[in-house]
Amino acid sequence: MTKLLCLGELLIDMLPQDSQNSAYLPIAGGAPANVAVGYAKLGGKAAFCGGMGDDYFAKQLAKALTQYNVSTDYLFTVMGSQTAMVIVSLDDTGERSFNFYRQNTADLLLTSVHLAQIQWEKLSTLHFCSNTLTNNAIAQTTFSALQLAKSNNKLVSFDVNLRYSLWQSIDDIEANVRACYEYCDIVKLSRDELNFLAEQTKQLPEGYLQSLLDVGVSVVFLTDGPEPATVYHNEFTLSESAPIITAVDTTSAGDAFIAGVLYYLNHNNEDVLLTTKINDEKIVKRALNFGLKCGSKACLAKGAFPALPVLADVL
């Protein structure tokens, strides 16, 4: 069976326990970790690669990954470092705001030495997000991982997943994100992220999307909250509405979506190459539908890991 490797941050989400955000509960989170757990809860084999501190929270995080059957073979303890933390606040509609505590934390200290231990022959897909592009050191590690993935003929998935407060200057964001596209087969963007990146390059959103396809991205998944999601490919465009729900917490919706897409691509039509699947309109349409079901289900419960659906929830 194929295995997904998620690269990036594993951190503590401080989630509000009431509508006034007056008390918080520390739970495991981090976008790429959410994707690894989401993939594993659906029944896939997933591994996580990242730096882990040597504090109490790090033990909680490693235990949480193991609980959900995510391999920690590439979760590396960085001695003397601390675990990153984000305080998540929810408004009346379930929308989130974030305050990050992430200064020289373990997730930023992953190096190429760590990457050298990855057994690429056991993997099918690498997934990452933009939070490992926010400073030069971790960005260089990320680019090394992308180069290794492509040289080993692995599918590469990029959920841009912008957290603007993590960047020293928003003027740096688009160039750093754009430098990744040439390595990517799949890119996921939200409507807000697309609008921001297009504005940074003085393009219309449609032109920006085409620029991704022009540099070699095979397929772009564009989500827009409760509005229909769209897929862009040089040969076709697809659009599909998400299931109608009343959201409780949207914390892991996007991560559940891309976990679902990647699970579907890896576990259906297994005799077909992944590079063929992402260029097949019918397969991509079914993957989009499956991802939307996963994302919607994740909005029906609070938290990240616990809210991510199992396969029975979305069949």
Contacts in CASP RR format, 6 or more apart in sequence:
PFRMAT RR
TARGET T0000
AUTHOR 0000-0000-0000
METHOD contacts of the structure
MODEL  1
MTKLLCLGELLIDMLPQDSQNSAYLPIAGGAPANVAVGYAKLGGKAAFCG
GMGDDYFAKQLAKALTQYNVSTDYLFTVMGSQTAMVIVSLDDTGERSFNF
YRQNTADLLLTSVHLAQIQWEKLSTLHFCSNTLTNNAIAQTTFSALQLAK
SNNKLVSFDVNLRYSLWQSIDDIEANVRACYEYCDIVKLSRDELNFLAEQ
TKQLPEGYLQSLLDVGVSVVFLTDGPEPATVYHNEFTLSESAPIITAVDT
TSAGDAFIAGVLYYLNHNNEDVLLTTKINDEKIVKRALNFGLKCGSKACL
AKGAFPALPVLADVL
1 44 0 8 1.000
1 45 0 8 1.000
1 267 0 8 1.000
2 44 0 8 1.000
2 45 0 8 1.000
2 123 0 8 1.000
2 124 0 8 1.000
2 125 0 8 1.000
2 266 0 8 1.000
2 267 0 8 1.000
2 270 0 8 1.000
3 44 0 8 1.000
3 45 0 8 1.000
3 46 0 8 1.000
3 47 0 8 1.000
3 71 0 8 1.000
3 122 0 8 1.000
3 123 0 8 1.000
3 124 0 8 1.000
3 125 0 8 1.000
4 35 0 8 1.000
4 36 0 8 1.000
4 39 0 8 1.000
4 44 0 8 1.000
4 45 0 8 1.000
4 46 0 8 1.000
4 47 0 8 1.000
4 123 0 8 1.000
4 124 0 8 1.000
4 125 0 8 1.000
4 127 0 8 1.000
4 262 0 8 1.000
4 266 0 8 1.000
5 46 0 8 1.000
5 47 0 8 1.000
5 48 0 8 1.000
5 49 0 8 1.000
5 74 0 8 1.000
5 118 0 8 1.000
5 123 0 8 1.000
5 125 0 8 1.000
5 126 0 8 1.000
5 127 0 8 1.000
6 32 0 8 1.000
6 33 0 8 1.000
6 35 0 8 1.000
6 36 0 8 1.000
6 39 0 8 1.000
6 46 0 8 1.000
6 47 0 8 1.000
6 48 0 8 1.000
6 49 0 8 1.000
6 126 0 8 1.000
6 127 0 8 1.000
6 128 0 8 1.000
7 32 0 8 1.000
7 49 0 8 1.000
7 50 0 8 1.000
7 126 0 8 1.000
7 127 0 8 1.000
7 128 0 8 1.000
7 132 0 8 1.000
7 142 0 8 1.000
7 145 0 8 1.000
8 30 0 8 1.000
8 32 0 8 1.000
8 33 0 8 1.000
8 48 0 8 1.000
8 49 0 8 1.000
8 50 0 8 1.000
8 107 0 8 1.000
8 110 0 8 1.000
8 128 0 8 1.000
8 129 0 8 1.000
8 131 0 8 1.000
8 132 0 8 1.000
8 142 0 8 1.000
9 30 0 8 1.000
9 31 0 8 1.000
9 32 0 8 1.000
9 33 0 8 1.000
9 50 0 8 1.000
9 84 0 8 1.000
9 102 0 8 1.000
9 107 0 8 1.000
9 129 0 8 1.000
9 131 0 8 1.000
9 132 0 8 1.000
10 28 0 8 1.000
10 29 0 8 1.000
10 30 0 8 1.000
10 32 0 8 1.000
10 33 0 8 1.000
10 48 0 8 1.000
10 50 0 8 1.000
10 51 0 8 1.000
10 52 0 8 1.000
10 61 0 8 1.000
10 65 0 8 1.000
10 75 0 8 1.000
10 83 0 8 1.000
10 107 0 8 1.000
11 29 0 8 1.000
11 30 0 8 1.000
11 33 0 8 1.000
11 61 0 8 1.000
11 83 0 8 1.000
11 84 0 8 1.000
11 85 0 8 1.000
11 86 0 8 1.000
11 102 0 8 1.000
11 105 0 8 1.000
11 107 0 8 1.000
12 26 0 8 1.000
12 27 0 8 1.000
12 28 0 8 1.000
12 29 0 8 1.000
12 57 0 8 1.000
12 60 0 8 1.000
12 61 0 8 1.000
12 83 0 8 1.000
12 84 0 8 1.000
12 85 0 8 1.000
12 86 0 8 1.000
13 26 0 8 1.000
13 27 0 8 1.000
13 28 0 8 1.000
13 29 0 8 1.000
13 30 0 8 1.000
13 86 0 8 1.000
13 88 0 8 1.000
13 251 0 8 1.000
13 303 0 8 1.000
13 304 0 8 1.000
14 24 0 8 1.000
14 25 0 8 1.000
14 26 0 8 1.000
14 85 0 8 1.000
14 86 0 8 1.000
14 87 0 8 1.000
14 88 0 8 1.000
15 24 0 8 1.000
15 25 0 8 1.000
15 27 0 8 1.000
15 88 0 8 1.000
15 249 0 8 1.000
15 251 0 8 1.000
15 302 0 8 1.000
15 303 0 8 1.000
16 22 0 8 1.000
16 23 0 8 1.000
16 24 0 8 1.000
16 88 0 8 1.000
16 89 0 8 1.000
16 90 0 8 1.000
17 23 0 8 1.000
17 24 0 8 1.000
17 25 0 8 1.000
19 90 0 8 1.000
19 92 0 8 1.000
21 89 0 8 1.000
21 90 0 8 1.000
24 87 0 8 1.000
26 57 0 8 1.000
26 60 0 8 1.000
26 85 0 8 1.000
27 64 0 8 1.000
27 303 0 8 1.000
27 304 0 8 1.000
27 305 0 8 1.000
27 306 0 8 1.000
28 60 0 8 1.000
28 61 0 8 1.000
28 64 0 8 1.000
28 65 0 8 1.000
28 304 0 8 1.000
28 305 0 8 1.000
29 61 0 8 1.000
29 64 0 8 1.000
29 304 0 8 1.000
29 305 0 8 1.000
30 86 0 8 1.000
30 304 0 8 1.000
31 129 0 8 1.000
31 131 0 8 1.000
31 159 0 8 1.000
31 161 0 8 1.000
31 255 0 8 1.000
32 48 0 8 1.000
32 127 0 8 1.000
32 128 0 8 1.000
32 129 0 8 1.000
33 48 0 8 1.000
33 61 0 8 1.000
33 65 0 8 1.000
33 70 0 8 1.000
34 252 0 8 1.000
34 255 0 8 1.000
34 256 0 8 1.000
34 259 0 8 1.000
34 304 0 8 1.000
34 305 0 8 1.000
34 308 0 8 1.000
35 46 0 8 1.000
35 127 0 8 1.000
35 159 0 8 1.000
35 255 0 8 1.000
35 258 0 8 1.000
35 259 0 8 1.000
35 262 0 8 1.000
36 46 0 8 1.000
36 47 0 8 1.000
36 48 0 8 1.000
36 65 0 8 1.000
36 70 0 8 1.000
36 127 0 8 1.000
36 259 0 8 1.000
37 46 0 8 1.000
37 64 0 8 1.000
37 65 0 8 1.000
37 68 0 8 1.000
37 70 0 8 1.000
37 259 0 8 1.000
37 304 0 8 1.000
37 305 0 8 1.000
37 308 0 8 1.000
38 46 0 8 1.000
38 68 0 8 1.000
38 255 0 8 1.000
38 256 0 8 1.000
38 259 0 8 1.000
38 260 0 8 1.000
38 263 0 8 1.000
38 294 0 8 1.000
38 305 0 8 1.000
38 308 0 8 1.000
38 309 0 8 1.000
39 46 0 8 1.000
39 259 0 8 1.000
39 260 0 8 1.000
39 262 0 8 1.000
39 263 0 8 1.000
40 46 0 8 1.000
40 68 0 8 1.000
40 69 0 8 1.000
40 70 0 8 1.000
41 68 0 8 1.000
41 308 0 8 1.000
41 309 0 8 1.000
41 310 0 8 1.000
41 311 0 8 1.000
42 259 0 8 1.000
42 260 0 8 1.000
42 263 0 8 1.000
42 294 0 8 1.000
42 309 0 8 1.000
42 310 0 8 1.000
42 311 0 8 1.000
42 314 0 8 1.000
43 263 0 8 1.000
43 267 0 8 1.000
43 310 0 8 1.000
43 311 0 8 1.000
44 263 0 8 1.000
44 266 0 8 1.000
44 267 0 8 1.000
45 71 0 8 1.000
46 69 0 8 1.000
46 70 0 8 1.000
46 71 0 8 1.000
47 70 0 8 1.000
47 71 0 8 1.000
47 72 0 8 1.000
47 73 0 8 1.000
47 74 0 8 1.000
47 123 0 8 1.000
48 65 0 8 1.000
48 70 0 8 1.000
48 71 0 8 1.000
48 72 0 8 1.000
48 74 0 8 1.000
48 75 0 8 1.000
49 74 0 8 1.000
49 75 0 8 1.000
49 110 0 8 1.000
49 114 0 8 1.000
49 115 0 8 1.000
49 118 0 8 1.000
49 145 0 8 1.000
50 74 0 8 1.000
50 75 0 8 1.000
50 76 0 8 1.000
50 106 0 8 1.000
50 107 0 8 1.000
50 110 0 8 1.000
50 114 0 8 1.000
51 75 0 8 1.000
51 76 0 8 1.000
51 77 0 8 1.000
51 78 0 8 1.000
51 81 0 8 1.000
51 106 0 8 1.000
51 107 0 8 1.000
51 109 0 8 1.000
51 110 0 8 1.000
51 114 0 8 1.000
52 58 0 8 1.000
52 61 0 8 1.000
52 62 0 8 1.000
52 75 0 8 1.000
52 76 0 8 1.000
52 77 0 8 1.000
52 78 0 8 1.000
52 83 0 8 1.000
52 106 0 8 1.000
53 77 0 8 1.000
53 78 0 8 1.000
53 79 0 8 1.000
53 80 0 8 1.000
53 81 0 8 1.000
53 82 0 8 1.000
53 83 0 8 1.000
53 105 0 8 1.000
53 106 0 8 1.000
54 77 0 8 1.000
54 78 0 8 1.000
54 79 0 8 1.000
54 80 0 8 1.000
54 81 0 8 1.000
55 82 0 8 1.000
55 83 0 8 1.000
57 82 0 8 1.000
57 83 0 8 1.000
57 85 0 8 1.000
58 77 0 8 1.000
58 83 0 8 1.000
58 106 0 8 1.000
61 83 0 8 1.000
62 72 0 8 1.000
62 75 0 8 1.000
64 305 0 8 1.000
65 72 0 8 1.000
65 75 0 8 1.000
66 72 0 8 1.000
68 305 0 8 1.000
74 114 0 8 1.000
74 117 0 8 1.000
74 118 0 8 1.000
76 110 0 8 1.000
76 114 0 8 1.000
77 106 0 8 1.000
78 106 0 8 1.000
78 109 0 8 1.000
78 110 0 8 1.000
81 104 0 8 1.000
81 105 0 8 1.000
81 106 0 8 1.000
81 109 0 8 1.000
82 105 0 8 1.000
82 106 0 8 1.000
83 105 0 8 1.000
83 106 0 8 1.000
84 100 0 8 1.000
84 101 0 8 1.000
84 102 0 8 1.000
84 105 0 8 1.000
84 106 0 8 1.000
84 107 0 8 1.000
84 108 0 8 1.000
85 100 0 8 1.000
85 101 0 8 1.000
85 102 0 8 1.000
86 98 0 8 1.000
86 99 0 8 1.000
86 100 0 8 1.000
86 101 0 8 1.000
86 102 0 8 1.000
87 98 0 8 1.000
87 99 0 8 1.000
87 101 0 8 1.000
88 96 0 8 1.000
88 97 0 8 1.000
88 98 0 8 1.000
88 251 0 8 1.000
89 96 0 8 1.000
89 97 0 8 1.000
89 98 0 8 1.000
89 99 0 8 1.000
90 96 0 8 1.000
90 249 0 8 1.000
91 97 0 8 1.000
93 247 0 8 1.000
94 247 0 8 1.000
94 248 0 8 1.000
94 249 0 8 1.000
94 250 0 8 1.000
95 250 0 8 1.000
96 250 0 8 1.000
96 251 0 8 1.000
98 163 0 8 1.000
98 165 0 8 1.000
99 165 0 8 1.000
100 163 0 8 1.000
100 165 0 8 1.000
100 166 0 8 1.000
102 108 0 8 1.000
102 166 0 8 1.000
107 131 0 8 1.000
107 132 0 8 1.000
107 138 0 8 1.000
108 135 0 8 1.000
108 137 0 8 1.000
108 138 0 8 1.000
109 137 0 8 1.000
109 138 0 8 1.000
110 132 0 8 1.000
110 138 0 8 1.000
110 141 0 8 1.000
111 137 0 8 1.000
111 141 0 8 1.000
112 140 0 8 1.000
112 141 0 8 1.000
112 144 0 8 1.000
114 141 0 8 1.000
115 141 0 8 1.000
115 144 0 8 1.000
115 145 0 8 1.000
115 148 0 8 1.000
118 148 0 8 1.000
120 148 0 8 1.000
120 149 0 8 1.000
120 152 0 8 1.000
120 154 0 8 1.000
121 152 0 8 1.000
123 152 0 8 1.000
123 154 0 8 1.000
124 154 0 8 1.000
124 155 0 8 1.000
124 266 0 8 1.000
124 274 0 8 1.000
125 154 0 8 1.000
125 155 0 8 1.000
125 156 0 8 1.000
125 157 0 8 1.000
125 262 0 8 1.000
125 265 0 8 1.000
125 266 0 8 1.000
125 274 0 8 1.000
126 145 0 8 1.000
126 146 0 8 1.000
126 149 0 8 1.000
126 154 0 8 1.000
126 155 0 8 1.000
126 156 0 8 1.000
126 157 0 8 1.000
127 156 0 8 1.000
127 157 0 8 1.000
127 158 0 8 1.000
127 159 0 8 1.000
127 258 0 8 1.000
127 262 0 8 1.000
128 142 0 8 1.000
128 145 0 8 1.000
128 146 0 8 1.000
128 156 0 8 1.000
128 157 0 8 1.000
128 158 0 8 1.000
128 159 0 8 1.000
129 158 0 8 1.000
129 159 0 8 1.000
129 160 0 8 1.000
129 161 0 8 1.000
130 158 0 8 1.000
130 160 0 8 1.000
130 161 0 8 1.000
130 162 0 8 1.000
130 163 0 8 1.000
130 173 0 8 1.000
130 176 0 8 1.000
130 177 0 8 1.000
131 161 0 8 1.000
131 163 0 8 1.000
131 166 0 8 1.000
132 138 0 8 1.000
132 139 0 8 1.000
132 141 0 8 1.000
132 142 0 8 1.000
133 139 0 8 1.000
133 142 0 8 1.000
133 176 0 8 1.000
133 177 0 8 1.000
133 180 0 8 1.000
134 166 0 8 1.000
134 167 0 8 1.000
134 168 0 8 1.000
135 168 0 8 1.000
139 176 0 8 1.000
142 180 0 8 1.000
143 179 0 8 1.000
143 180 0 8 1.000
143 183 0 8 1.000
146 156 0 8 1.000
146 180 0 8 1.000
146 183 0 8 1.000
146 184 0 8 1.000
147 183 0 8 1.000
149 156 0 8 1.000
149 183 0 8 1.000
150 156 0 8 1.000
150 183 0 8 1.000
155 185 0 8 1.000
155 186 0 8 1.000
155 265 0 8 1.000
155 274 0 8 1.000
155 275 0 8 1.000
155 278 0 8 1.000
156 183 0 8 1.000
156 184 0 8 1.000
156 185 0 8 1.000
156 186 0 8 1.000
157 184 0 8 1.000
157 185 0 8 1.000
157 186 0 8 1.000
157 187 0 8 1.000
157 188 0 8 1.000
157 258 0 8 1.000
157 262 0 8 1.000
158 180 0 8 1.000
158 181 0 8 1.000
158 184 0 8 1.000
158 186 0 8 1.000
158 187 0 8 1.000
158 188 0 8 1.000
159 187 0 8 1.000
159 188 0 8 1.000
159 254 0 8 1.000
159 255 0 8 1.000
159 258 0 8 1.000
160 177 0 8 1.000
160 187 0 8 1.000
160 188 0 8 1.000
160 189 0 8 1.000
160 190 0 8 1.000
160 193 0 8 1.000
160 197 0 8 1.000
161 188 0 8 1.000
161 193 0 8 1.000
161 254 0 8 1.000
162 173 0 8 1.000
162 177 0 8 1.000
162 193 0 8 1.000
162 196 0 8 1.000
164 170 0 8 1.000
164 173 0 8 1.000
167 173 0 8 1.000
170 200 0 8 1.000
171 200 0 8 1.000
173 196 0 8 1.000
173 197 0 8 1.000
173 200 0 8 1.000
174 197 0 8 1.000
174 200 0 8 1.000
174 201 0 8 1.000
177 197 0 8 1.000
181 187 0 8 1.000
181 212 0 8 1.000
181 215 0 8 1.000
181 216 0 8 1.000
181 217 0 8 1.000
182 215 0 8 1.000
182 216 0 8 1.000
184 216 0 8 1.000
184 217 0 8 1.000
185 217 0 8 1.000
185 218 0 8 1.000
185 219 0 8 1.000
185 274 0 8 1.000
185 275 0 8 1.000
185 278 0 8 1.000
186 217 0 8 1.000
186 218 0 8 1.000
186 219 0 8 1.000
186 220 0 8 1.000
186 221 0 8 1.000
186 261 0 8 1.000
186 262 0 8 1.000
186 278 0 8 1.000
187 212 0 8 1.000
187 217 0 8 1.000
187 219 0 8 1.000
187 220 0 8 1.000
187 221 0 8 1.000
188 220 0 8 1.000
188 221 0 8 1.000
188 222 0 8 1.000
188 223 0 8 1.000
188 254 0 8 1.000
188 257 0 8 1.000
188 258 0 8 1.000
188 261 0 8 1.000
189 197 0 8 1.000
189 220 0 8 1.000
189 221 0 8 1.000
189 222 0 8 1.000
189 223 0 8 1.000
190 222 0 8 1.000
190 223 0 8 1.000
190 224 0 8 1.000
190 225 0 8 1.000
190 254 0 8 1.000
191 222 0 8 1.000
191 223 0 8 1.000
191 224 0 8 1.000
191 225 0 8 1.000
191 227 0 8 1.000
194 205 0 8 1.000
194 208 0 8 1.000
194 209 0 8 1.000
194 222 0 8 1.000
195 205 0 8 1.000
197 208 0 8 1.000
198 204 0 8 1.000
198 205 0 8 1.000
198 207 0 8 1.000
198 208 0 8 1.000
201 208 0 8 1.000
201 211 0 8 1.000
203 211 0 8 1.000
209 220 0 8 1.000
209 222 0 8 1.000
209 232 0 8 1.000
210 232 0 8 1.000
212 220 0 8 1.000
212 232 0 8 1.000
213 220 0 8 1.000
213 232 0 8 1.000
213 233 0 8 1.000
213 234 0 8 1.000
218 233 0 8 1.000
218 275 0 8 1.000
218 278 0 8 1.000
218 279 0 8 1.000
219 231 0 8 1.000
219 232 0 8 1.000
219 233 0 8 1.000
219 278 0 8 1.000
219 279 0 8 1.000
219 284 0 8 1.000
220 231 0 8 1.000
220 232 0 8 1.000
220 233 0 8 1.000
221 229 0 8 1.000
221 230 0 8 1.000
221 231 0 8 1.000
221 257 0 8 1.000
221 258 0 8 1.000
221 261 0 8 1.000
221 288 0 8 1.000
222 229 0 8 1.000
222 230 0 8 1.000
222 231 0 8 1.000
222 232 0 8 1.000
223 229 0 8 1.000
223 254 0 8 1.000
223 257 0 8 1.000
224 230 0 8 1.000
225 242 0 8 1.000
225 250 0 8 1.000
225 253 0 8 1.000
226 242 0 8 1.000
226 244 0 8 1.000
226 247 0 8 1.000
227 241 0 8 1.000
227 242 0 8 1.000
228 239 0 8 1.000
228 240 0 8 1.000
228 241 0 8 1.000
228 242 0 8 1.000
229 239 0 8 1.000
229 240 0 8 1.000
229 241 0 8 1.000
229 242 0 8 1.000
229 257 0 8 1.000
229 288 0 8 1.000
229 292 0 8 1.000
230 237 0 8 1.000
230 238 0 8 1.000
230 239 0 8 1.000
231 237 0 8 1.000
231 238 0 8 1.000
231 239 0 8 1.000
231 284 0 8 1.000
231 285 0 8 1.000
231 288 0 8 1.000
233 279 0 8 1.000
233 281 0 8 1.000
233 284 0 8 1.000
235 279 0 8 1.000
235 281 0 8 1.000
236 281 0 8 1.000
236 284 0 8 1.000
238 281 0 8 1.000
238 284 0 8 1.000
238 285 0 8 1.000
238 288 0 8 1.000
240 285 0 8 1.000
240 288 0 8 1.000
240 289 0 8 1.000
240 292 0 8 1.000
241 292 0 8 1.000
242 292 0 8 1.000
242 295 0 8 1.000
242 296 0 8 1.000
243 292 0 8 1.000
243 293 0 8 1.000
243 296 0 8 1.000
245 296 0 8 1.000
245 299 0 8 1.000
245 300 0 8 1.000
247 253 0 8 1.000
247 299 0 8 1.000
247 300 0 8 1.000
248 299 0 8 1.000
248 300 0 8 1.000
248 301 0 8 1.000
248 302 0 8 1.000
249 299 0 8 1.000
249 301 0 8 1.000
249 302 0 8 1.000
249 303 0 8 1.000
249 307 0 8 1.000
250 299 0 8 1.000
251 298 0 8 1.000
251 302 0 8 1.000
251 303 0 8 1.000
251 304 0 8 1.000
251 307 0 8 1.000
252 295 0 8 1.000
252 298 0 8 1.000
252 303 0 8 1.000
252 304 0 8 1.000
252 305 0 8 1.000
252 307 0 8 1.000
252 308 0 8 1.000
253 295 0 8 1.000
253 296 0 8 1.000
253 298 0 8 1.000
253 299 0 8 1.000
254 295 0 8 1.000
254 298 0 8 1.000
255 298 0 8 1.000
255 304 0 8 1.000
255 308 0 8 1.000
256 291 0 8 1.000
256 294 0 8 1.000
256 295 0 8 1.000
256 297 0 8 1.000
256 298 0 8 1.000
256 307 0 8 1.000
256 308 0 8 1.000
256 309 0 8 1.000
257 291 0 8 1.000
257 292 0 8 1.000
257 294 0 8 1.000
257 295 0 8 1.000
258 291 0 8 1.000
259 291 0 8 1.000
259 294 0 8 1.000
259 308 0 8 1.000
260 287 0 8 1.000
260 290 0 8 1.000
260 291 0 8 1.000
260 294 0 8 1.000
260 295 0 8 1.000
261 287 0 8 1.000
261 288 0 8 1.000
261 290 0 8 1.000
261 291 0 8 1.000
263 290 0 8 1.000
263 294 0 8 1.000
264 286 0 8 1.000
264 287 0 8 1.000
264 290 0 8 1.000
264 291 0 8 1.000
265 274 0 8 1.000
265 277 0 8 1.000
265 278 0 8 1.000
265 283 0 8 1.000
265 287 0 8 1.000
266 274 0 8 1.000
268 283 0 8 1.000
268 286 0 8 1.000
268 287 0 8 1.000
269 277 0 8 1.000
269 283 0 8 1.000
272 280 0 8 1.000
272 283 0 8 1.000
277 283 0 8 1.000
277 284 0 8 1.000
277 287 0 8 1.000
278 284 0 8 1.000
290 314 0 8 1.000
291 314 0 8 1.000
293 309 0 8 1.000
293 314 0 8 1.000
294 308 0 8 1.000
294 309 0 8 1.000
294 314 0 8 1.000
295 309 0 8 1.000
297 307 0 8 1.000
297 309 0 8 1.000
297 313 0 8 1.000
297 314 0 8 1.000
298 307 0 8 1.000
298 308 0 8 1.000
298 309 0 8 1.000
299 307 0 8 1.000
300 307 0 8 1.000
301 307 0 8 1.000
END
